[in-house]
Amino acid sequence: MGATDLEVDSKTLNRVIERQKLPSNVRDKVFYFIDMSIRDNKARDAYVS
């Protein structure tokens, strides 16, 4: 991985590693829900700010 200022806690890192072990169709669903949550949160923040 490249250099970054972002610090990832061990719990998050372990989740990412475990996600890599899932079948590809399940991994796709995991990313779909993550992306959906990020999008919805950004939209909510835009209306609250």
Buried (B, 14 or more C-beta within 10 A) or exposed (E): EEEEEEEEEEEEEEEEEEEEEEEEEEEEEEEEEEEEEEEEEEEEEEEEE
